[in-house]
Amino acid sequence: MIYTVTFNPSLDYIVGVEKFEIGLTNRTYSERLLPGGKGINVSIVLKNLDKSSTALGFVAGFTGEEVVKQLAAMGIDNGFIRVKEGFTRINVKLKSIEGTEINGQGPTIHEEKVSQLMEQLSALQKGDVLFLSGSIPTSMPDDSYQKIMQQLDGKGVQIVVDATKELLLNVLSYHPFLIKPNHHELGEIFGVTMQTRKEVIPYGRKLQEKGAQNVLISMAGEGAVLIAANGDIYEAPAPRGTLVNGVGAGDSMVAGFMAGYIDRQEYEHAFYMGLAAGSASAFSENLATRQEIEAIYQQITGKAR
């Protein structure tokens, strides 16, 4: 079984405005309302690749019910825990001004709800896959990822961690199966600046020395690098395409990697599936479909998936 955790999911209101003007009434030319959050993005891409997963985390209020409703319509199972105080956040994303968004806070998550999630996760067993993605809400303990991994340590669960700096460093001793920093995040960890795929390799190896099994480093237009658990290194430039939307590309990459690994247990195939999925989402208005991923996979490798 595959599980994703999104502590603080969202309902994303994505709007386009022709010429946004501060202080005036602006009218949209397009608008969409979609479930969001890093773990949810992973579940959606996995579903597009014919891999079922159960989305876990916390929801609250009418916005939380809408997130659950939309995921159900997509055929994605969930075990979200209902929180009484507050409501699932609404994130406003303004397409017309690149990178401009207003992200809500989300509900307050009390200790008993965190314990309920831990109880859900205690049922995971050998062969299961768990994705831990994104930041931890301020109302939750900072060491929540560590506690989850400590609880599952030794059970044979393959854990994927997509988090930044301290959140990532603090879980490496529990030997996550896959971590996915980008080159900027990797540079922040070690206090260096890296531009090329060759430059990131020694620092990726340092994260392996600290406990990570596989280190997948995304580099936007430069492509990606995988330092695999067996010592092999795979690298490739970014495939050809036009950047449309960078949101969810990293989530798509880890989803594509694990879908590929589950299918064949081959690091090379998994690497190219991850690169193809991340790129396909970056080149699309929405998260990548199976057809889009397969087309880029063929472009990269010269063969069908």
PyMOL commands that set and color helices and strands:
alter all, ss='L'
color gray80, all
select helices_A, chain A and resi 38-48+61-73+111-121+144-152+165-169+172-174+183-190+197-209+220-222+249-264+267-282+290-301
alter helices_A, ss='H'
color red, helices_A
select strands_A, chain A and resi 2-6+10-17+28-36+54-59+77-78+81-82+89-94+100-102+129-133+158-162+178-179+214-218+224-227+233-236
alter strands_A, ss='S'
color yellow, strands_A
deselect
rebuild
show_as cartoon
